[in-house]
Amino acid sequence: MTNALWRRLLAEFTGTALLVTAVVGSGIMATTLSPGDVGLQLLENSIATAFALGTLILMFGPVSGAHFNPVVSAADWFLGRRTGTGLTARELGGYVVVQVAGAIAGSVLANLMFGLAAVDFSGKDRAVGHLWLGEVVATTGLILLVFALARSGRAPVAPAAVGAYIGAAYWFTSSTSFANPAVTIGRAFTDTFAGIAPTSVPGFVLAQFVGLAVGIGLLSALYPDAGRAADQVVVPTDDRDPTLDHHR
């Protein structure tokens, strides 16, 4: 049984939206429950995000692979081109559009759930070089993780492994590990704990794509045939729609 492209795009939109809702919503709740204690707020935010991400991968992975992230989708397309695996160029474009749209929708939903204005652009400036370096590190590690799992036949543990990595990267990276251009854009739409000023978004996104390039380079050295497992990223989906198996 195949998954038509529209189902996969719906899964990516919904999954990314719920991921950002979890990130933003748990940040709002953390500042409400633990005022004045930023360390505890970050702990609460990171735990909720890690658990939500793992759960969402389980929910939507069988439909779309549960990328929820343009750099993961871009790596999937790039590495799979030579072996005829992974996303097609058409699918990549669709994935990126719905991931960004879903991330914005997720911020709006979180804002509304907590009685805030639907859209309130963040004033939290994060345009600092060491934070960009943190994003390079976070994104590189994420790309290495998901493709190493796929290449080694351990994709079924991706929900736990990816959730654990992002939860940990909240703490060991200076940027608190956005590692996702769509999520970065979405978080600009909320002036809350998880927000990022719109003027800081380009620097973060550029750093994430640098991390993508570094991750692909390391994968090419460590796992030269990683592209063969692109259909298993982040987790295996059902059979591909046969009408889309061309023009990669």
Secondary structure, 3 states (H helix, E strand, C coil): CEECHHHHHHHHHHHHHHHHHHHHHHHHHHHHHCCCCHHHHHHHHHHHHHHHHHHHHHHHHHHHCCCCCHHHHHHHHHHHCCCCCCCCHHHHHHHHHHHHHHHHHHHHHHHHHCCCCCCCCCCCCCCCHHHHHHHHHHHHHHHHHHHHHHHCCCHHHHHHHHHHHHHHHHHHCCCCCCCCHHHHHHHCCCCCCCCCCHHHHHHHHHHHHHHHHHHHHHHHHHCCCHHHHHHHCCCCCCEECHHHCCCC
